[in-house]
């Protein structure tokens, strides 16, 4: 029991470090990091990856196109517009004007794309951060943004979305998505664990165990095989995009994972969902049990496996902060 308690305490410490690593938002970056962040979006591959993610793209399309009454003759703000796909959905749904803002060079290609599809008279493109942009309207009826990062908050644009909401959303206006939830679940993947931990114990005959702690502090963005899931899931946090503040990225969570079978839990897996609260409600999830998305899952490796039997509860405490 004492050894198990020590394992759990060590796990909590490592997981805390991993969460802190994973939660930086764009506002935390220095100017040089900002440039690197936005420049990373000026290549075709990353936009191919996002646009070909049918779960993501179709969720936005269905939310917009199946709720035309919420877009008809409305003014829409698209934050982090990328190639402008969400702006074009909004115009197709009847929006009067769309203001599309992005600080990456991809914006100029978005302008060409809008012109290619005869939307150039409906979409106004502005290059820059929304915090600095001079938008042509005082208020917008709808603000849309695909702001979510890995495990929701890593490299997310939530701070920019909150700024825009507070400054530019009309009374009774709509935020899309409306709500996001963060979850964790336990998994048993000994092979992956060996690659993270055991590998460093013998590298071509040499010990490199000092690398283990460094390796444990780095979350892995990858798919977790749903067959390896070994506990119940738990919702650790909810972001209500209509009312949240930047302080909502600081939170604690007491939670319980229940073993679903006799297994050794080697990893904690993080994922999220996004909900579009409209008359025709749409949602998607990045759960390991759902169709794959470009967000994959965020996988945290435990220092040592925790033996958990069917029905046994694992009580944990988690601190998130930015």
N, C-alpha and C positions, 0 to 999 in steps of 0.2 A: 504494500500500500504506500509506504514511504517513497519507494522508487517511482511509483506511478504518479504520486503528487509532484515529485521533482520533475518528471517528464512534462507534466501539464504546465507547471510553472515556467519551464524552459520554453515550451511551445508558445505560451502566452507572450513571453518576451520577444521571441523571434517573430511571431505573427504581428506584434505591435510594430516592430521595425519594418516589416514588409508593407504593412498598411501605410505607414508614414512615407515609405518610398513611393507608393502607388498613388498618392492623393494630391500631388501638386497640380494646381490649375494654372492656366496661362498667366493669370495676374501675379503669380509667385515668381515668374521668370524675370531675369534681368533683360535689358534691352537686347543684348546679344543673343540671348536664348529666345526672345520673341522672334527675332529675325530668322533664326534657325527653325523655329516651330512653323512659321508661316511659309518659309521657303520649302519646307518638306511637302507642302501641298501643291507645289508647282512641278508636278510630273504626272504623266498620263496614267502610270500604273496605279497610284493610290486612288485616283478617281475611278479607274476601271474596277478596282476592288470594291469600292463603295457602291457604285452604280450597279454592278453585277450581283451585289448582295440583295437578292430578291426579297428576303424577309424585311430588311430595312426599307428598301425603296418602295415596295408595294404597300407597306404599312402607311407611309406618308401619302402615297397616291390614293389609297382607299379612304384614308381619313379626310383628305381634301375633296376628292371627286364625289364621294358619297355624302358629303355635307355641303352641297353647293349653296344652300341658303345662307350659310355662314360666311361665304366668300363673295356672293353676288353683289357687285357694285361697292365692294369694300376696299379699303386701303390696307395693304399687307406689307409687313417688314420681314425680310428673309436675312437672318444673321448667319454669317459664314456660308455664303451661298454656293461656293465652289463653282461647279459647272452651270449652276442655275436651274437644276432640275425641279426643285421645290417651287421656285418662282414660276416656272412654266406650268406646273400643276395648278398653281393658284390662278393664273391667267385663264387657263382652260376651264376652271371652275367658275369663272365670271368676275374675277377681281377687277376693280376699276384701275388701280395702279399698284404695282409692286416695287418696293425699293429693296434692292439686293446689295448687301454690303459684304465685302471680304477684303482682308488685308494682304492676301496672297496674289501673286502675278496671274494666277489662273483666272482672275476676274476678267482679264482682257479676252480670254478665250470664251468665257461665259457671254460676253457681249457679242462675239461673233456667232455663238450658238443661238442666242436670242434672235439675232438678225436673220440667221439661216432659217429659222422657224417662224418668221414674221411676228415675233413678239417684241421687237425693239421699241415699238411705240407704247408698250404697256409696262415695260420693265425699265426702271431707272437704276443704273449701276453706280455704286460709289466705292472707290478703293480706299481702304483704311480701317482702323478699328472703330467699332460702333461708338466707343467712348469719345472718339475725336471727330467722328463724321458729322458733316453739316447736312442733315436730311431735309428734304423739301416740305415735309408735313410736320405739324406739331404733334399729332396723335395718329395712331394706327389702330384699326379694328382687330387685326390679327397679327401676332408675331409668331413666326415659325423658325425653327432652328434645329438642325441635327447637331446638337452640342455635346452629345454623350461621348465619353471616352471609355477606355478599357475599365472594366469594373465600375462603370458610370463616371467616376470622378477623375481618373488619371488622364491628364491632358484634355480635360473637358473645357468648354467655354461657358460654364454655368455662370460665372461672375459677370461676363459680358451680357448674357441673356437677362440676368437680374437687373443690371444697370438699364438696359433698354426697356424692360417692363416698367420699372419705376419712373422712367423719364418719358416714355413714348407711347405706352399702351392707353388707349381710350378707356373711359369708365365702362365697365361691362365687357371689355375686350377679351379676346381668346388667346391663350398661350398653347402652342402645340410643339411637343407633347405636353400634356397637362400634369402628369405625375410619373415619377420613376421610383422603383423599389429595388433595394439591394439585398441580395441573398447570399448565404454561404451554405455549403454542404460538404460532408466528409467523403473522402474517396480512398480506396486501397489500390495503389499502383506501385508495387515493390520495384518493378523494373525502372520506372521513372525516378523513384527514390534512390536507387543505387547509382543512377547517372548523376544525381545531384550531390550525394553524400559519399557513398562507398568509393566512387571513382577516385577521389582525392587521397584515399588511403594508400593507394599503390598506383603510381603513374610511371609505367616503364621501370618498375623496381624502386622508385623513389617515393618517399612520403611527402605529401603536400597538404596535410590536414589543416594548415592555417587557412586554406582556401575554403574550407567547409562553411564557416560562419559567413564569409562573404557571399558564397553561393546561396545560402539560406536566406539572405536578406534581399535577394533578387527574385521578384515575382516572375513567373513564366506565363507568357501569353500563348496559349495553345488550346487545343481541343482535349477535353477529358472524356474518355470512353464512358458512356453511360453505364456500361456493365461493371465498371469499377466503383460506382457510387455505393457507399456502404452505410450511410446515415440518412436521417430525415434532413430536409432543408429548413432554413430559418431566415425569415425576413429581418434583417438587422437595422434597416433604415428606410424611410420614405422621404422623397423630395417632392413636395407640392410646388410645382413650378409657378402656380398662381400667387403664392404667398411666401415662399421661402426667402431667406436672406443668406448672405455669404456665411453667416455664422452657423447655418445648418450643415455645413461641411465639417463642423466640429460636433462630435456626438459620441456617446458611450452606449454600449449595448450589452446587457446580460442575456445570455441565450443558452439554449439546451439543444444538443444534437443527440438523437436517439439511434442506437445501433439497429440496423435492419437485418444483420446477419453476424455471425462470428467472423471477425476480420481484424486485420491490423490497419488502422487508419494512418495513412502515410502523408496525406495531403488535405488541405482545406481549399475548396474551390469557390471562387467568387463569381457571381453573374448578376444581371439586372434585367428588369423589364421596363417597358415604356407604355404608357396608356394615353390615348387620345380621347378625352372625355367630351364627346359630341353626341348629338342625337343618334348617329350611326357610330357606335363606339368601336374603336380599333385598338389593338394592343399587340406587342410582340415581346418575346423573351429571348435572352441569350443563354438559357439553361442548357446544360449538357443533354437533356432529354428532348430538346426541341430541335427543329431544323437549324443547321449551322448558319452563323452570321460572321461577318468580318471581324467582329469584336472577340470572337472565340470565347474562352473563359480565362480568368486570371487565377493561376494555380500557385498556392503557397505550400512549400515543402516543409514538413515537420522535421525537427532535429532527429527524433527517433519515432518509430511507429508506436501508436497507442493501441493496445489490444482492447477491442470493444466487442462485447457479445450482443446478440439479438435482444433488444429491449433495454439494454443498459444505457443510462443517461450520462452524457458528458457535459458538465456545466462549465461555461466559459464566460469571460468578460473581455470586451473589446473596446479600445479607445481609438477613435478616428480624429485626426486633427490635421489642419493645413497651416 
